[in-house]
């Protein structure tokens, strides 16, 4: 990890760097790290590092052991399913709210996020496609007008990625990732809340199902039907 430059939001900078290092595997699950060691890598004092680690602990990404350091928590598949259940409960109604709030100007921002995802897919760049996927969702959530909701759902996405699983390029192509968002975009264009909620719910269920089936291929002890049933029960209520 590279040192950070001093800025007004130093803790936020470090939080972002630590989160990225966890998602990339640079900070490995189960391995013990110290706040002082991380601070030395960043070239800062321990205080902003400790503050950032506390945020990550609240998000469920790390565990801080007093006088022993911090460990990255590997996410179990059951937790991944739990994350998608929460997304179904929160993100589908949020999409409906975004469709109520969107206007021609803000839709341009949504379209721009979608276009960025398409450009990444055209290059068959899985990492860039997933970043653009994230940005598309965050743009919609911002339209819903609840900053806490954005934070909660971003943390849920990060928890899933901590397990090191994503659908592109392992379960579907980059272009298929883009196409799976197209009906969400069209619902936003039409300013149709019910269609936006349905499209978001379908997308979340589809993504979760692909992840479960991919993981089940490598872990015969996993029963994908049971996990998919748990998800389906959260995907049928219309907001």
N, C-alpha and C positions, 0 to 999 in steps of 0.2 A: 504494500500500500504506500502511496506517495504522501509526503508531508502536505498539510493544508496551509493555505495562507490565512493569516489572521483577518477576521471579518466581523461584522456586527452579529451574525448568527453562527458563531463558531460551533456551538453544540449541534445545530441543525446540519452543518457541513459534515461533522464527524458522524452523526447519526446516519446520514445518507451514505457516507463512505463505508461504515461498518455494515450497513444493510446490504450494500452492493457486494462487499467482500464475503458475506455469508451466502448470498445467492449464487455467487460465482464458485464457491467452494474454497476460496482463498483462506477463509476461516472455517476449519473443518468441524463437522458435528462430533461431539464427544471429547474434543481436545480442549485442554485447559489453557486459558489465556489470562494475563494480568492487566489491570488497568494501567499500571506504570509502563509495562512493555508496549501496550498499544499507544499510549501517550508518546512514548519515545519515537515510535514509527511515524506518528503524525507531526512530531515536533511541537507539541503543546503540553500544557500542564495536565495533571490527572483529573482535575475538576470537570471540564467539559466532556471528557471521555466517560467518567462515572455517570454524568447526567444522561449521556446518550445511551449507555448500557442500561440504565434504569428504564428508559423508554422502550428499549428492545425487550427487556424483561416483562414489562407490562403488556407488550404485544405477543408474548409467548415464544419469542425467538431465541432467548438465552436464559440461563439460570445463573444467578449470582450466588456463589457460596462464600459466606463470610470468612475472611482471612485465607481463602483458598483460590480465589480468582473467579473467572466466568467461563461457562461452557455453552457451546452452541447446542440447542436442543434439536435432535432429529425428529421430524414430524412423522407420526405413524399414519398409516392409510386411513384408519378410523377417524383421525383428526382431520384429514383432508376432506373426508365425506362431511364431517361436521361443518367445516368451513364452507363447503358448497351449499349445505342446508341454510346456513345463515345468509349467504349471498342470495339464495332464492327468496328468503323472507324479506330482505332489505333492498336488493338491487332491482328487482322487478318493479316494485312500487316506485322506486326512485326514477326508473326510466319513464314511468307514466307521468310522474311529476315534471320531469325534464321536458317531455313532449308538451305539457301544458304551458311551460315557461318559455320555450324556445321561440325566437323570432327570426327574421331573415338574417340579421347580423350575427346572432349567436349560432345559427345553423351553419354559417360559413366556417366557424371554428370547428364544429363537429365534422363537416365535410373535409376540412383540411387534415384532421386527424385520420380520417378514413383514407384519404388520398396518400398520406404518408405510409400507412400500412400497405396500401397497394404497391407503392414504389418499392418498399422493402421486399414484398413478395415477388415482384418482377425480377429482382436481383437474386431471388431464392436465398435471402439472408434470414435465417431462422431467428437469430438473436434480435435483429432489428425489427423483424415482424412482431415478435413478442413485446418488444418495447412500445411499438406503435399500437399494438392491441391494448396494452395497459393505458396508454395515453388517451386512446379513444374512450375507454370506460371512464377514466377520471374526468374527461371533458363533460361527459353526460352527467356524472354525479355532481359536478360543480354547478350545472344548470339547475339541479334539484334544490340548491340553495342551503345545504346543510354541511358545514365544514367538518363537523364531527363524523358524519356519515362517510365522507371522503376518506378520512383517516382510518376509520374502522375497516372499511372494505379494502383499502390499500394494504393494511396489515394482514388481512385474510389472504389476499393474493400472495403476499410475501411468504406467509406460512406454508402455503402449498408449494411454492417454488423452493423453499428450504429443503424439501424432500428431494429436490433435483429432478422433478418430473414436469414435463410440459408436452403438449400435444404435437407441436412442431419441432423438429421434423419427424418425430418418431411414430406418431399415430395418424397424422394427416399432413398434407403439403402446406407450404406457406400460402398458396393461393386458396386452399380450402379454408384456412383460418380466416382470410379476408372475406370469402363468400359467406361464411357463417355469421358475419356481422351485417350483411347487406340488408336484411329485412329490418334490422334495428334502425339503420340509417334511413330507410324509406319511411318507416313509421314516424321518425323525427321530422323528415321533410314534410310529411302530410299533417304534422302536429296532431297525431292520433294517439292519445294516452293508452287506450286499451290495446291497440296494436303494438305499441312500444313495450308495454308490460309483457304481452304474450311472446313477442320476439325475444326479449331479454331472457325470459324464463326458459324458452326453448334452447337458446344459445348456452345458458349455464348448464342445463341438464345434458346437452350434447357434449360439451367439453368435459364435464365430470364423468360421464359414461365412458368416453374414450380413454381418459386417464385410468379409470378403474380397470378396464379390460386390458390395457397395456401392462399395468402392474401385475395383474393376475397371470399373465403369460410367464412371468419370471418367479412368481410365488404361488405354487400350487395349493398352498394352504388357504389362499384367499378365495372366497366364494363370491364372484362378481354379482351374481343374481341377488344375494342378500343385500349387498351394498347399494345396488341400483334400486332395489325396492325401498330402502331407507330414503334415498333421494326423491323417488317418485312421489312419496307421501307429502313432500314439501313443495311439489311443483304443480299442484292442481288447483290451488286457491287463486281466484281472480281478484286482484286488488280493487 
